[in-house]
Amino acid sequence: MPDNKPKFAIFLAAKDGMPWLPMQIESIEKQNNINYKLYINLDLSKDESKFFLKRKIKKNKNIKLLISKNSIGSPAKNFFWMIKNINFRKFDYLAFSDQDDIWFKNKLICAHKAIIKNNAQGYSSNLITFGMGEKKYYLKKDYVQKKFDYLFESVGAGCTFVLTKDSATLLKNFLIKKWNKINKINNHDWFIYAFYRFCNLKWFCDKEYTIYYRQHNQNFLGANVNFSSYIKRIKLIFTGWYSHEIRKIYNILISENKNNKLIDIYSNFEVIKNINETRRRLRDRLVLLVLLILFIY
């Protein structure tokens, strides 16, 4: 009998991940009611990741290991490289995995059902943080989307993202076309969400919690749930990182279609005028408003 289970290509970016990789891969192997192929692109690592993964692929034929000969440099560059170079046409969906989380058993089948029900092309979910001796936080991300939110923030953590094959192919083609510019972006999840919204591809934010999102000292940003995470973000704002990322994403998108009526992110007055359409949470809109008034953005 034919197997009608949805087929997922899963891209996992790895580097020095031995403290976490075994648990994350195990949680992927335990996914309910789906078929999958797990592609692991291993950046140059100093730990035993390569030897562990080579042993792992001998036991699980659904895992394919790619080992970089040169340093990739960041998880975002790793994910962009995989989207650009791996053929996922035989799958129904493309999903992204960090090396250090733990997925709920129903994560992917939940995404499949939500995408079908809501006729969506992109999907993300809520998540639960853990690690570093912190208590678990239920991290809500399913706030109502705003007209221009994608220019100012991601919709959530990329490790919850699932894309339909056809829409992911559009993303792949765009990456190839704009590779040199896109490869300089530091947040793959933010850019992917921005691309989908810019292209009028429907994105569904699920109220379900589908992963345990691990927090540790090597997170690039991590969850904004404690004092140290707030300080990290404030530092990024004052160094110009945040506004620089906004401009990079905006310029790449607008260069593709200058007739698209986007908010002029270079005009503080226009952004202030449209402040209610910039970020999904009221608190975040107020923070952005203050930055604009103080000319920090």
C-alpha positions in Angstrom: 0.0 0.0 0.0 1.2 3.5 -0.7 2.6 5.5 2.2 0.6 8.8 2.4 2.5 10.3 5.3 3.8 13.8 4.6 7.5 13.9 3.6 9.8 16.4 5.3 13.3 17.5 4.4 14.9 18.7 7.7 18.0 21.0 7.6 20.1 21.0 10.8 23.0 23.4 11.1 25.7 22.0 13.5 28.9 23.0 15.0 30.6 21.8 18.3 27.2 20.3 19.2 28.1 17.2 21.2 26.4 18.4 24.4 23.1 18.5 22.6 23.1 16.7 19.3 22.2 13.2 20.6 19.0 14.5 22.3 17.9 16.6 19.4 18.4 13.9 16.8 16.6 11.4 19.0 13.6 13.8 19.2 13.6 14.1 15.4 13.7 10.3 15.0 10.6 10.0 17.3 8.4 12.3 15.1 4.9 10.9 14.7 3.2 10.0 11.4 5.7 11.6 9.0 8.5 10.5 6.7 11.7 12.5 6.9 15.3 13.0 5.6 17.6 14.8 8.0 20.4 16.8 6.4 23.1 17.8 8.8 25.6 20.3 7.6 28.5 20.3 10.1 30.7 23.4 10.3 34.3 23.0 11.3 34.2 21.6 14.9 36.7 21.0 17.6 34.6 18.4 19.5 33.6 14.9 18.6 30.6 15.8 16.5 31.9 14.4 13.3 32.7 11.0 14.8 29.3 10.8 16.6 27.4 11.8 13.4 29.4 9.3 11.2 28.4 6.5 13.6 24.8 7.8 13.7 24.3 7.7 9.9 25.4 4.1 9.8 22.4 3.2 12.0 19.9 5.6 10.5 19.7 5.8 6.7 17.3 8.8 7.0 20.3 11.0 8.0 22.7 12.5 5.5 25.8 14.1 6.8 27.5 17.0 5.0 30.9 18.2 6.4 32.2 21.6 5.5 35.8 21.8 4.4 36.0 25.5 5.3 34.5 27.5 8.2 30.9 28.5 7.4 30.9 31.2 10.0 27.4 31.3 11.4 24.2 29.2 11.6 22.4 31.7 9.2 25.1 31.1 6.6 24.8 27.4 7.2 21.1 27.4 6.6 21.3 29.6 3.6 23.9 27.3 2.1 21.6 24.3 2.6 18.6 26.0 1.1 20.7 27.0 -1.9 22.5 23.7 -2.5 20.3 20.8 -1.3 17.6 19.4 -3.6 14.3 19.1 -1.6 11.9 18.7 -4.5 10.9 15.2 -3.7 9.6 16.3 -0.2 6.4 18.0 0.7 7.9 20.3 3.3 11.2 21.9 4.4 11.8 22.3 8.1 14.7 23.8 10.1 16.4 22.4 13.2 18.9 23.9 15.6 21.3 21.4 17.1 20.4 22.1 20.7 16.6 21.9 21.1 14.2 19.1 21.8 11.2 18.6 19.5 7.8 17.4 20.7 6.8 14.1 19.0 4.0 15.8 17.1 5.9 18.9 16.0 6.0 18.2 12.3 2.6 16.5 11.9 1.1 19.4 13.8 2.7 21.8 11.3 1.4 19.7 8.4 -2.2 19.8 9.6 -2.0 23.5 10.4 -0.7 24.4 6.9 -3.4 22.3 5.2 -6.2 23.7 7.4 -5.1 27.3 7.0 -3.9 27.1 3.4 -0.6 28.5 4.4 2.8 28.3 2.8 4.9 29.1 5.9 4.5 28.0 9.5 5.9 28.8 12.9 4.8 28.0 16.5 5.2 28.9 20.1 7.9 27.3 22.1 9.1 26.5 25.7 12.5 27.7 26.8 14.7 25.7 29.2 18.3 25.5 30.3 21.0 27.5 32.2 19.3 26.7 35.5 16.3 28.9 34.4 12.8 27.9 34.9 10.8 27.0 31.8 9.1 29.9 30.0 6.2 29.6 27.7 7.3 31.8 24.8 4.3 33.1 23.0 4.9 34.1 19.4 1.4 33.8 17.8 0.7 37.5 18.0 -1.5 39.1 15.3 0.7 39.9 12.3 1.0 43.5 11.2 1.3 45.0 7.8 5.0 45.8 8.0 6.1 43.6 11.0 8.4 41.5 8.8 10.7 44.5 8.2 11.3 44.9 11.9 11.3 41.4 13.4 11.1 37.7 12.8 7.8 35.9 13.4 9.5 33.6 15.9 12.4 31.1 16.2 13.6 29.5 13.0 13.7 26.1 14.6 9.9 26.1 14.5 9.7 27.0 10.8 8.1 24.7 8.2 7.8 25.7 4.6 5.8 24.1 1.8 7.9 22.7 -1.0 6.7 25.1 -3.7 7.2 28.2 -1.6 10.6 27.0 -0.4 11.6 26.6 -4.1 10.7 30.3 -4.7 12.9 31.1 -1.7 15.7 28.9 -3.1 15.6 30.7 -6.5 15.7 34.1 -4.8 18.7 33.0 -2.7 20.6 32.0 -5.8 19.7 35.2 -7.5 20.7 37.4 -4.6 23.3 35.2 -2.9 26.1 37.6 -2.3 23.8 40.0 -0.4 21.6 37.5 1.4 24.7 35.6 2.7 25.6 38.7 4.7 22.3 38.6 6.7 22.7 37.4 10.3 19.2 36.1 10.9 18.0 33.5 8.5 14.6 33.2 10.2 13.9 36.9 10.0 14.9 37.0 6.3 12.8 33.9 5.5 9.7 35.4 7.1 10.3 38.8 5.4 10.6 37.1 2.0 7.3 35.2 2.5 5.4 38.3 3.6 6.9 40.5 0.9 5.9 37.9 -1.7 2.3 37.6 -0.3 2.9 34.0 0.8 0.6 33.2 3.6 2.3 32.6 7.0 0.5 30.9 9.9 1.6 31.4 13.5 0.4 28.4 15.5 -0.7 28.8 19.1 0.6 25.3 19.8 3.9 24.8 21.7 6.0 22.4 19.7 9.6 22.4 21.0 11.8 22.9 24.0 14.0 25.8 23.1 17.4 25.4 24.9 19.1 28.4 26.3 22.9 28.5 26.9 25.9 30.8 26.6 26.4 30.0 22.9 23.0 31.2 21.7 23.4 34.1 19.2 20.3 35.8 20.6 18.2 33.2 22.4 14.9 33.9 24.1 14.1 37.4 25.5 13.1 36.1 29.0 15.5 37.4 31.5 17.7 40.3 32.5 20.8 39.1 30.6 18.9 38.6 27.4 17.4 42.1 27.6 20.9 43.5 28.1 22.2 41.6 25.1 19.5 43.1 22.9 20.0 46.6 24.2 23.7 46.3 23.3 22.8 45.2 19.8 20.5 48.2 19.4 23.1 50.7 20.6 25.8 49.2 18.4 23.6 49.7 15.3 23.2 46.0 14.7 19.4 46.1 14.7 18.9 49.0 12.3 21.6 47.6 10.1 19.8 44.3 9.8 16.5 46.1 9.0 18.2 48.0 6.2 19.9 44.9 4.7 16.6 43.0 4.5 14.7 46.0 3.2 17.2 46.8 0.5 17.3 43.2 -0.8 13.5 43.0 -0.9 12.9 46.4 -2.5 15.5 45.8 -5.1 13.4 42.9 -6.4 10.2 45.0 -6.8 10.5 48.7 -6.4 6.8 49.2 -7.1 5.9 47.3 -3.9 4.5 49.9 -1.5 6.6 49.4 1.5 7.0 51.7 4.4 10.2 53.9 4.0 12.3 52.6 6.8 14.8 55.4 6.2 12.2 58.0 7.2 11.7 58.1 11.0 8.7 60.2 10.5 7.0 57.7 8.2 7.8 54.8 10.6 6.4 56.7 13.5 3.3 57.5 11.5 2.9 53.7 10.8 4.1 52.5 14.2 1.0 50.3 14.8 1.9 48.3 11.7 5.6 47.7 12.6 5.8 45.1 15.4 3.2 42.6 16.7 3.5 43.3 20.4 2.4 46.6 21.9 5.5 46.6 24.2 7.8 46.2 21.2 6.1 48.9 19.3 6.5 51.3 22.2 10.2 50.4 22.4 10.7 51.1 18.7 8.8 54.4 19.0 11.2 55.5 21.8 14.2 54.6 19.7 12.9 56.5 16.7 12.2 59.6 18.9 15.7 59.4 20.4 17.2 58.8 16.9 18.8 55.6 18.1 17.2 53.5 15.4 
